[in-house]
Amino acid sequence: MKTQVITALLAATAATLTFGAIAPSASASGLVPQQEGEIDVGLGCLDASACITLDPIFQSITSLTDSTTDSPSRLFVDNFDTSNTYGDGLIKFGTKDAGTTHDGFWFRPSEATETEENGQLEVGTFEFTFSKVLSDLTIDFFDTESRNSTGVLKINGVDLASPDFVAKGSNSNIVSQTFTDVSSLVLKLGKDKDSGTGDGVNFQLSTSDSVDVPEPASLLGLMAVGAFGAATKLRKKS
């Protein structure tokens, strides 16, 4: 009888372990900070009190020289439902974007040297380096209204033979791209025109990675000990 109890408990433990090992869970998460403010991309922050501390998943975010402005850009996180002012009025984000709006928090580029639209012309080129290789990375581009101006220029340190620009869309469109095994990438966003203000583009990043599952051997050992303890208590009661 004692042997049967212990055997049954160990069998149930092994069955539970096997199920967990072959069915690892997955998690999806957005990588945009859920607070408004500025990200230091090598230019410092206009207001120290509004400088955002990034999640450790980001090893670094660096602003590069944009081909349409010939200068680096600042990078903010913005929710279009609220108004914000940075740098004693140098940059003003109203409750309504100068172009179009969308719900939620978005990465929002802003020219660093030009103040067209009070900083609301979302143009810039940025290099993202992650602290680990992401199995997948999805980029949502918001309001892309120009051809050959917004997209990925480089993946994992390698220049793309042909930049992966997203298609021109209608007002307030969202275009998505997904890449696999990403450790770094360079994004080009928007377009500054010689005449007029150009095309401003905001973006979001998200990833979906499998959650690590404990080693089967260690789990079996721990659960077997627990099962043996339970069996011992049953034996004492008998």
Order of alpha helices (4+ residues) and beta strands (2+ residues): alpha-beta-beta-beta-beta-beta-beta-beta-beta-beta-beta-beta-beta-alpha
